[in-house]
Amino acid sequence: MGMVAYVGGYGSGKTWALCRAVIGLAFADPGSRILVGRQFGTDLRDTTQSQFFEMMDELEAKVRIEHTGLGMRGILGEFAASRNEYLFHNGSLVMFRPLDEAEKKYKSLNASAFAVDEGSEVSITAMLLLKSRIRKAGRRRVGFVVSNPTSTHHWLYEWFVRSPKTGDPLPDHRFFRAPTTENAANLPPNYVETLKAAYPEDWVRLYLEGEWGELR
């Protein structure tokens, strides 16, 4: 099993990147079972799920333009609100789940991948549980994590940058850093400049430059 972390500042497109990875995996590996989580259900609904459905609506709109005469039902899949799950027509399933007390709630989960939004909020206990649940045979087994930067004592840093045991990242763990400036074209004018003028130096380092560390 491999893991990828995308760590960056405010407005660096982290949630977009996470949902793009989930949708891409769902299409590329039919029959996948992908858990998409964030620490709390309200944040999951208001951020991650909102971005996911916006992207799916855009994809469906493109398909309708290219293929006229299609019905009004979901072309690519259907959302089951009662289960908070999206089932693609190719058999891939995306399960939206809060991660508070994940170690108690998901002990019987059998998934092929997971995607965690704002990993800085999630406990190492929950992450260890998710790793153990990625066991569905015959599927691409992978974990995606996006987050604002954390301290160097957080599991994100220790897994993806420097393990206390070896001084290296864990095997098959890859890390990408994204400063806010790299997504400036998709942000309001002067967004970065306005925040930089208002933020203390340590906030600029963490939340605009995307560097590891702690607030002083």
Helices and strands as residue ranges (DSSP letters): E 2-8, H 14-28, E 33-38, H 41-43, I 44-49, H 50-66, E 77-80, E 85-88, E 93-98, H 102-105, E 113-116, G 119-121, H 124-133, E 142-147, H 155-160, E 173-178, G 180-186, H 191-198, H 201-207
